Amino acid sequence: MSFYAHHGYYTHERTRGNNYMVDVTVETNIDGAALDDDLHQTINYEIIYRICSDIMEEPCKLIETVAFRIAHEIKKTFPKLKNIVVVLHKIKPELGGPVQSAQIIYKLK
């Protein structure tokens, strides 16, 4: 998922904003949903997108905080999930040289 958001430790980062990529992986039992072809028996990734979008709109100093909030809100919304992994990429952060991205991986079991 791609977002433009205003996260960063420094004020100028939060003022200007930056591009971010968010990858979410969840682990759950899909047997019932797969057998019945029923969205209501599985995890609706549209809801996961909305969770990510809402949290990305709230400026934070650390991308660690953002990843933590996303994972815990997903778990709160879908308590039966076994594992949640959030990978948050800050695209081309200002680090004094060419950098493709900085990322954090947060795993919630």
Buried (B, 14 or more C-beta within 10 A) or exposed (E): EEBEBBBBEEEEBBEEBBBBBBEBEBEBEEEEBEEEEEEEBBBEEEEBEEBBBEBBEEBBBEBEBBBBBBBBBBBEBBEEBEEBBBBBBBBEBEEEEEEEEEBBEBEBE
